[in-house]
């Protein structure tokens, strides 16, 4: 079975198959990492300050879906109705205006959990919270304010998630933005309440500022800046970090050209702790999540051409870097149900394949 999965993965990756499947990381060694596994909660979290009920919520998350019992996660996130506009998000597949269709996709797709808004989850909570773990995303950036702004604001209370039966809560911080300090403080307080009530916490650690676009390169996706965002995220006790997969490195260098001064850096971040290979860049993100103690799940990105290939590519990079899984939404829900399930299952197959190893 594993050989069949590996052959299918290689076929989907095409010309990049050997580049991604045969790479060996010589930067941060895999032996330094806390890697996902069936015993992850006992092995990594048992000695922490997380309450028994939080550990139970984590275990419920890890025990659900096609990846149940592996230590890996496949989560369906659908908050784009707010973040990207409902019409723009659901025009390709209007069925997903209905909250029930979102949850059904997560179940049919074999996901560990569904992450969505207060309204979406609340509309179907009594029917589905016992069937699949719910994660309430409690802050959002909405696009109806004129002119458009980019600020994560609260849409729900943590007690709402608890009463609904959620196993976890999620939030976004736009690190680097003018409002990031306020967002960080709000989310830190909310995560503390969530842990007190027995829920696990996931932070969308996004880097956002137009100043990070230097010489035509958008360093919002650079390994050094996203890695530091991850490190700030785990500092406020996010149990799991959601992050965009890095596309390059050197954001700090770019922000320190000429007379400008920003942050602090050490050249070894670029020469010893990483390389230009996508697995090594993602390994640096994992290292900033306390060497994997807090799991790194990468986002799946938008829907477009070659969605299946891009989803499998992202999963292979994440797994081989030492990550914990993928949180992929638009590639799945902006398609008919069967095609969406196919993409979710293809992602999960990467994590089920023992021959896709840690680099």
C-alpha positions in Angstrom: 0.0 0.0 0.0 2.8 2.4 0.9 4.6 1.8 -2.4 1.3 2.5 -4.2 0.9 5.8 -2.3 4.5 6.8 -2.9 4.2 6.1 -6.7 1.0 8.1 -6.8 2.7 11.0 -5.0 5.7 11.0 -7.3 3.4 10.9 -10.3 1.5 13.9 -9.0 4.7 15.9 -8.2 6.0 15.2 -11.7 9.4 16.8 -12.5 9.8 17.9 -8.8 9.4 14.4 -7.4 13.1 13.6 -6.9 13.9 17.1 -5.8 11.3 16.9 -3.0 11.2 13.2 -2.1 15.0 12.6 -2.1 16.2 15.7 -0.3 18.2 15.3 2.9 18.2 18.2 5.3 21.7 19.2 6.4 20.7 22.4 8.3 18.7 21.7 11.5 18.9 17.9 12.0 15.7 15.9 12.2 17.0 14.3 15.4 16.5 17.7 17.1 12.8 17.8 16.4 9.7 16.7 18.3 8.1 14.8 15.5 4.4 13.9 15.1 3.4 10.4 16.2 0.6 8.4 17.8 2.0 9.2 21.2 2.6 13.0 20.6 0.3 14.2 23.4 1.9 11.9 26.0 5.4 12.3 24.7 5.5 16.1 24.2 2.6 17.7 26.2 2.3 15.6 29.3 5.0 17.6 31.2 3.6 21.0 30.2 1.2 23.3 32.0 -1.7 22.3 29.9 -4.7 21.1 31.9 -5.9 17.5 31.5 -9.0 18.7 29.7 -6.8 20.5 27.1 -4.8 17.3 26.6 -8.1 15.5 26.1 -9.2 18.0 23.5 -5.8 17.6 21.7 -6.2 13.9 21.7 -9.7 14.1 20.3 -8.3 16.2 17.5 -5.6 13.7 16.8 -7.9 10.7 17.0 -10.4 11.8 14.3 -10.6 11.3 10.6 -8.4 9.4 8.1 -5.2 10.6 9.9 -6.6 9.6 13.4 -3.8 7.9 15.5 -0.9 9.2 13.3 -0.1 12.5 15.1 -0.8 14.4 11.8 -3.7 16.8 11.1 -5.8 17.6 8.1 -8.2 20.5 9.0 -10.8 22.1 6.8 -10.9 25.9 7.4 -13.7 28.0 6.1 -13.7 31.5 7.3 -13.3 33.0 3.9 -16.9 34.3 3.8 -15.7 37.0 6.1 -12.0 37.2 5.3 -12.4 37.2 1.5 -16.1 38.0 1.1 -18.9 35.5 0.9 -19.8 36.1 -2.8 -16.2 36.0 -3.9 -15.5 32.8 -1.9 -18.6 30.8 -2.7 -19.4 31.9 -6.3 -17.5 28.9 -7.7 -19.7 26.6 -5.5 -22.7 28.3 -4.0 -23.6 25.2 -1.9 -21.1 26.4 0.7 -23.2 29.4 1.6 -24.9 26.7 3.7 -22.9 25.9 6.9 -24.1 22.3 6.9 -22.3 21.7 3.5 -19.0 22.9 5.0 -19.2 20.5 7.9 -20.3 17.7 5.5 -17.2 18.3 3.3 -15.0 18.0 6.4 -16.6 14.7 7.4 -16.7 13.3 3.9 -13.1 14.4 3.3 -11.9 12.5 6.4 -10.6 15.6 8.2 -9.5 15.7 11.8 -11.6 18.9 12.4 -13.5 21.8 10.8 -12.5 25.3 11.6 -15.0 28.1 10.9 -16.8 31.1 12.2 -19.2 31.5 15.2 -22.2 31.7 12.9 -21.3 28.7 10.7 -20.5 26.4 13.6 -23.4 27.6 15.7 -25.9 27.0 12.9 -25.2 23.2 13.0 -23.5 22.6 16.4 -26.2 20.4 17.9 -26.2 18.1 14.9 -22.5 17.7 14.3 -20.2 18.5 17.3 -20.3 14.8 18.4 -19.3 13.7 14.9 -16.3 15.9 14.1 -14.2 18.3 16.3 -15.1 21.9 16.0 -12.6 24.8 16.1 -14.1 28.2 16.4 -12.1 31.0 14.7 -13.0 34.0 16.9 -11.4 36.9 15.1 -11.5 38.1 11.5 -10.7 40.8 9.0 -13.8 41.9 7.2 -13.9 43.7 3.8 -17.0 45.8 4.1 -15.4 48.8 5.9 -14.6 51.6 3.4 -11.8 52.0 2.6 -10.8 48.4 3.2 -8.7 47.9 6.3 -6.6 45.0 7.5 -7.2 44.4 11.1 -8.3 41.2 13.0 -11.2 42.1 15.3 -13.2 39.9 17.7 -16.4 38.2 16.4 -17.0 35.8 19.3 -16.2 35.1 22.9 -14.3 32.0 24.1 -17.2 31.0 26.2 -19.3 30.7 23.0 -16.9 28.0 21.8 -17.0 26.2 25.1 -20.8 26.1 25.2 -20.9 24.9 21.6 -18.7 21.9 22.4 -15.6 23.0 20.5 -12.4 21.2 21.1 -10.4 24.3 20.2 -10.3 27.9 19.2 -8.3 29.7 16.5 -7.3 33.3 15.9 -5.1 35.4 13.5 -2.5 37.9 14.3 -1.1 40.1 11.5 2.5 40.3 12.7 4.3 43.4 11.5 1.1 45.4 11.1 0.3 48.6 12.9 -2.4 46.8 15.0 -0.3 43.6 15.8 0.4 44.5 19.4 -3.3 44.9 20.2 -4.2 41.7 18.4 -1.4 39.9 20.2 -2.7 41.0 23.6 -6.3 40.2 22.7 -5.5 36.7 21.5 -3.2 36.0 24.4 -6.0 36.7 26.8 -8.4 34.7 24.8 -6.1 31.7 24.6 -5.6 31.8 28.4 -9.4 31.5 28.8 -9.6 28.7 26.3 -7.0 26.7 28.1 -8.8 27.3 31.4 -11.9 25.9 29.8 -10.1 22.9 28.4 -9.8 23.8 24.8 -6.7 23.7 22.6 -5.5 26.8 20.7 -4.4 27.4 17.1 -2.8 30.6 15.9 -2.8 31.8 12.3 0.6 33.5 12.4 0.5 35.8 9.3 3.1 38.5 8.5 1.4 41.5 7.0 2.8 44.9 6.0 3.3 46.4 2.6 6.8 47.5 3.7 7.9 43.9 3.5 7.6 44.0 -0.3 11.1 44.9 -1.2 12.5 45.1 -4.8 9.6 43.1 -6.2 9.8 40.3 -3.6 7.0 39.9 -1.0 8.9 38.9 2.1 5.6 38.3 4.0 6.3 34.7 3.0 10.1 34.7 3.9 11.3 31.9 6.2 13.0 34.3 8.6 10.0 36.6 9.1 7.4 33.8 9.3 9.7 31.9 11.6 9.8 34.8 14.0 6.0 35.1 13.8 5.8 31.5 14.8 8.1 32.1 17.7 5.9 34.9 18.9 2.8 32.7 18.5 4.1 29.8 20.6 5.1 32.4 23.2 1.5 33.2 23.9 0.9 29.4 24.2 -0.6 28.6 20.8 -0.6 24.8 20.8 -0.6 24.6 17.0 0.7 27.2 14.5 -0.8 27.8 11.1 1.6 29.4 8.7 2.0 30.0 5.0 4.7 27.9 3.6 7.9 30.0 2.9 8.7 30.9 -0.6 12.1 32.4 0.0 14.3 33.8 2.8 16.0 37.0 3.7 13.2 39.3 4.7 15.3 40.8 7.5 18.2 41.3 5.2 16.0 43.1 2.7 14.6 45.3 5.5 18.1 46.3 6.5 19.5 47.6 3.2 21.0 51.0 3.1 20.2 53.3 6.0 17.2 51.3 7.1 17.2 49.3 10.3 14.7 46.6 11.3 14.8 43.7 13.8 17.9 41.7 14.4 19.6 39.0 12.4 22.6 36.6 12.4 24.0 35.4 9.1 23.9 31.8 10.3 20.1 32.0 10.0 20.7 31.9 6.3 23.9 29.9 5.9 23.6 27.2 8.6 20.0 27.1 9.8 18.4 27.0 6.3 19.0 26.9 2.6 17.0 27.8 -0.5 15.3 24.4 -0.6 11.6 24.6 0.4 12.0 21.7 2.9 14.8 23.5 4.6 12.9 26.8 4.6 9.9 25.0 6.2 12.2 23.2 8.7 13.2 26.7 10.0 9.5 27.4 10.6 9.2 24.2 12.6 12.3 25.0 14.6 10.7 28.3 15.6 7.7 26.3 17.0 9.9 25.1 19.8 11.5 22.5 17.6 8.1 21.0 16.8 6.7 20.8 20.3 4.0 23.1 18.9 2.9 21.5 15.6 3.3 23.5 12.4 0.4 23.2 10.0 0.9 25.0 6.7 -2.0 26.6 4.8 -3.1 25.2 1.5 -3.4 28.5 -0.4 -5.9 29.7 -2.9 -7.7 27.7 -5.6 -6.4 27.9 -9.1 -4.7 25.7 -11.7 -3.1 22.4 -10.7 -4.7 22.4 -7.3 -4.1 18.7 -6.7 -0.4 19.0 -7.5 0.0 22.1 -5.4 -1.8 20.5 -2.4 0.3 17.4 -2.6 3.5 19.4 -3.0 2.7 21.5 0.1 2.0 18.4 2.1 5.2 16.7 1.1 7.3 19.7 2.0 5.5 20.1 5.4 5.8 16.4 6.3 9.4 16.1 5.2 10.3 19.3 7.1 8.9 17.9 10.4 5.5 19.6 10.2 2.2 18.3 11.6 -0.1 18.7 8.6 -2.1 20.9 6.4 -5.1 23.2 6.9 -6.5 23.6 3.4 -9.9 25.2 2.5 -10.3 26.9 -0.8 -8.7 24.1 -2.9 -11.4 21.9 -1.5 -14.6 23.9 -1.0 -14.4 25.8 -4.3 -15.0 22.6 -6.1 -17.8 20.0 -6.4 -17.9 17.7 -3.3 -16.3 14.7 -5.0 -13.3 16.8 -6.3 -12.9 18.5 -2.9 -12.8 15.2 -1.1 -10.3 13.9 -3.6 -7.9 16.8 -2.8 -8.3 16.4 0.9 -7.7 12.6 0.6 -4.6 13.2 -1.6 -3.2 15.5 1.1 -3.9 12.9 3.8 -2.3 10.1 1.7 1.0 11.9 2.0 0.9 11.7 5.8 -0.3 8.1 5.6 2.6 7.1 3.4 5.5 5.8 5.5 7.9 6.1 2.5 7.5 9.9 2.6 10.0 10.3 5.3 11.4 13.1 7.4 14.3 14.8 5.5 
